[in-house]
Structures are given as structure tokens and as C-alpha cells.
Amino acid sequence: MATPLTAAKFLAALRAEGVRVVEVGDWPHHNRNAKGPWGPVNGVMIHHTVTSGTQGSVDICRNGYSALPGPLCHGVIAKDGTVHLVGYGRANHAGGGDPRVLEHVIAEDYGDRPPTPAKGNANGVDGNAHFYGFECINLGNGKDPWPEAQLDAIERVGAAICRTHGWTARSVIGHLEWSQDKIDPRGFTMPSMRSRIAERLKHSADWDRTPPKPPTTPPSPSTYTVQAKDTLSGIAKSHGLTLTQLIDLNPSLITPGDKLRIKK
């Protein structure tokens, strides 16, 4: 259990983890705190929006709609990996969920995944009080792609909050792992995402998962220009050839200034 981070510490944690952030309006003070508690917080919940397009998705997550006022999350993770902060505090994102799942998230004692939820919105506990929430722009049909930049951003926001609170990757769950009513996120698995987050937490916040490109070795030349003091045996040896091979490649008379073939 933990007290929610201040908005300033939350923003600083995301930026320290290398998250590209866009601050939308007065996001630190846009919340549903008047409708119930936010905290103690116990984890991070990942969702998909069932929408396409960045601006429209950000707008609906910030404002909500008549049946469910916004904010609908704390951050919207776009396809390009940018995280748009739309609110901070209690948000209408998690709804009701299984108290057994909450117990295991708090204890961080489950294996590959938490127990399958047997409760949801109608009979579950209030998840809006206990989780940071991130909506990821995706149609949720199992076909809409998840670009690596977006997956990387999910990994980074999960790690940033876990690192700051001292949690492990088991404090990051999907909405489908919380409520029996939900299927999100669909298109990648939460165990695979937790593995990514766990690996990131082994390193410093500025760690870059992308391995450095190996230095490129310039191609060896295919010809050699004969110098005045060269000998054929010396040319052959310096280029990994036998004298016979060098002569076979260059059967004509060889004189200084000639370009010899030196590749088999």
C-alpha cells in the first residue's frame, strides 16, 4: 500500500524513465476525488481505448461521456509512445474488481498471473481508489497492431511508478485480470509485459532496451595497386593468398601501378 505520488513526483518519475509526456490542460487537478477516495494505491492498471486516432482518444479519456464522466484514466498512451496526461487523482478507469486479485497484487505473491477474477463492476471492490490507470490507443479487436514504441511506453510507465513506490512488476495488471467483465488489453499478454517491466527494473531509469548497433566493418578492398618496391609473394601474403592464387587471379605481366585482383 502507498500514498499516491504527488502530481509533480508522478511527472518526474515518468520523465526520468524516458517517457515522452504531453500535459493536457490542468491535468493535475482534473479528477473525480469528490466522488470517492483515491488511495492507498496498490498498483498500475493497463487498458485499451477501443478507439483510433490520438486527439479523439485523448479527448474522450479526458472528458468522458454522459454515462461515465472523465477523466477515464491518468494517461493515454498513443501509438507513437507519447503519453498524454489527462487527469490526476481518482479516475473512472478500473471500476469494480475481484478483492482476491487486489490481495495478491498488494502481496505481489502470484506467479505468471493473478487468479482469474470472479467479480466485476456489479459486485466487486472499487478499483478506482487503488490503481493508477493508463488507456492505450487500440481498437481492442485483436487485429489492431501494437507498435513497439507503444509497448515500450507501457513498459516505461509501469516501471516508473513501480520504481518510485518500490514495487515489483507484479503490481502492474491488465483490466481483464481485475474484472470478469473486461477483456483489455487485447493484442499482447500481461505476463509478457510484466517480464519487460521486471527486466527494466533491474537497470537504472535511463536504461535503453535497444542494444547498440555493432560497429560496421568496412568491406575489404577487391583490388590492390602495385607499388614500386612490392614483391608478388609479399602482396599475396598480406592479402591472405598464396603466390599461385595471386598469379591465377592476375595472369598478365605485373608492373608498378597495376591494379591487382586480390579476392578469390
Secondary structure, DSSP 8 states (H G I E B T S, - for coil): -B----HHHHHHHHHHTT--EEE-SSGGG-S-GGGS---SB-EEEEEE-S--SHHHHHHHHHHEETTEES---SEEE-TTS-EEE---SS-TTS-EE-HHHHHHHHHT--SSS-------TTTSEEGGGTEEEEEE----SS-S---HHHHHHHHHHHHHHHHHHT--GGGEEEHHHH-TT---S-SS-HHHHHHHHHHHHTS-TT--SS-----------SEEE--TT--HHHHHHHTT--HHHHHHH--S---TT-EEE---
